[in-house]
Amino acid sequence: MNANVKLRKSRQLPPETARNVSVIDVGGTHIRVYPIGRRQPITIDSGPAMTPKKMIQAVRSAVDGCRYDVVSLGYPGPVVHGKPLHNPVNLGPGWVGFDFQKAFCRPTQIINDAAMQALGSYRGGGMLFLGLGTGLGSALIVDGVLEPMELAHLPYKNGKTFEAYIGDSALKRRGQKKWTKSVFDVVEN
């Protein structure tokens, strides 16, 4: 699976072609929507019962009255050719094969959520992005080439994965001190 994306230098679009982009970051605990003109994101609870249909309804309700022309969707899992490869670990079913563009009635681009977050903080050179949240998001950028990664589910210790030690549930289960020690160990590895 080669999902490399070559980054282009940012350039200002002429006003006549500029678009209002609604950015949606889908996560296992929350969905964050960043409509144009708001300083803070709109936060929607998600979780194991969150299906794409429920997500669409919640987002539409949350952005009612906001104008947007296109949607950029950060998806918590592998994305190949702009489509989810499999259902997310921490959400409900139905994500694979779902027609997001039809549901939003807008052009919609889907990218891995960690890759989207990495792009937001990339300033050049090489960067390994590790996003701590419900799970562990990861992406690598080297010389402007973006590679989403799925490090969370690699084996780590005692037959468990990285995510089992540094996801939100691990923090609650193991406590801050042990969790922090694991975070530093994972980063070092």
N, C-alpha and C positions, 0 to 999 in steps of 0.2 A: 504494500500500500504506500504509494508515494504521493503525499499531499503537500509537497513543497509549494510555497507561494513566494515568488520574488517580489520584494517590496519596492515600490517606486517612490522617488522623492515626492513629497507632498507639494501640490501646487494649488493655488487658489482658482476655483472655478469661476467663470464669468457669471454675473448675477442671473442672466437669462437661463442658464443651465443648472444653477445651484438647486439642490433638493433638500427638503426637510427629511431627515433620517430619524426614524424611531429605532433606538437601540434597545434590544431585549437580551438580558443575560439570564438564561434559565439555569437554576441551581436546584440541588436536591432538597434544600430547606426553604429557599426564597427565590422568587423571580424578581429581578430588578429591571424596571423600565425607565429609560432615559429619554423622555420626549424633549423636543426642541423648546427652549424657553424656560425650562425649569432648572433651578440650581441643584436640587436634590432629586435622586431617583424615586420613583414610586415603587414601594415594596409590596409584593404579594406573597403570601405563604404558599409553599408547595409541599412536596412530600410524596410518599408512596401511592397516594390516590390521584396524583396530578397526571392527567392524560393531556395530549395536545389539544383536544377539544375544550377541556376545562381551562387550559392555559389561555387559549384564544379568547374565550368568553371573559375571563378575568382581566386580561390585558385590554380588550376592547372597552370594557366597563371602566377601567382605570384611566384610560386616555380619552374618554368621551369628551369631545370638544377640542382636543388637540389636533392640529393639522400635521399630517405627515404624508410624504409621497412614496417612501420606500422603507423597508424593514431590514435591519441587520440583526440576525439572531445568533447568539452564542449558545451552542448546544453542549450539554455535559456528556460527551462521548465522542467516539470517532466519527468524522464526517468525510465522506469520499464523494467527489464530484458534486459538492453542495448538498448532499443528502445524508441524513443519519444512517450509519452502518448497522447499528443495533439499538435496542431500547436502553435507556439509561438505567444504571444500577439502582438509583435512589428514587426513581419516579415510576408512575404507572405505565401501562402498555400503550401501544398504538402510535409510537413516534416514527417508526420505520414505515416509509411509504405514505406518510401523511402529506397532503398538499398544502403547505403553509402559505404559498403564494395565493392560492384560491381562497383560503380561509381569511387571510388579511385583506384580500382584494387589492393587493399592492405587490410590486416586485419585491421579492424577499431573497436575501442572501444568507446562507447558513454557514457558520464556521465553528470549529471547536471552541468552547467557552474559554479555555485556558489560552488558546492562541489569540483570541480576541483581546483578552486582558493583557497578554504579553505585548501585543501591538500598541496598546494604549500607553505603555511605559517605555517602549523601545526608543533608544536615542542613538543607536549605532553600535558597530562592533559585534561582540558576541554576548549573548545573554541566555542563561537558563532560568526560565520562569517556573516557580513552584507556587501554586495557589492553594493555600490552606483554607478549607471550608468544610462542607459536609463530607467531602472526600479530599482527594489530592489531584489538582489539575496541574498539567505540565506542558511546557512548550520550549523549544530551543530556537533561537535566532542566531545565525552566524553569517556575517557579511551580507546582511539583508535578505537571507533566505530563512523563511519561517517553516518549522517542522513541528506540528502538534505531536505530542507524545502521550502514551498511556502508561506512565510509570507507576501509578497508584496500585495496579493489580499485579505487579511483579512480586515474586517471593522475597520475603524479608527475614523474619525470625519465627521459629517455632511453628512452621507450616502456615504462617499468616503473611499477609501482604503489607506493603508500606501503609496503605490506607487504614488497615486495622490498628496501626500504632499512632497515626497522626491525623486521622479524620476527627470530626466533631464528636462522634460517639466515643472515640478513644480518650479524648480530653475529659469527657464526663465520667467515663468508666475508670480511668487510671489516675486522674488528678493532674493539676498544673505542673508539678515538679517532674513527674515521670514523663508526661507528655512532652514537655519542653526538652528534656534530655533526648527523647526519641527524635524530635524535630532536628536537633543539631546533629544527631547520628545519621539520620537520613540524608540531610544536606551534605554532610561529609562524604557519605557513600556515593 
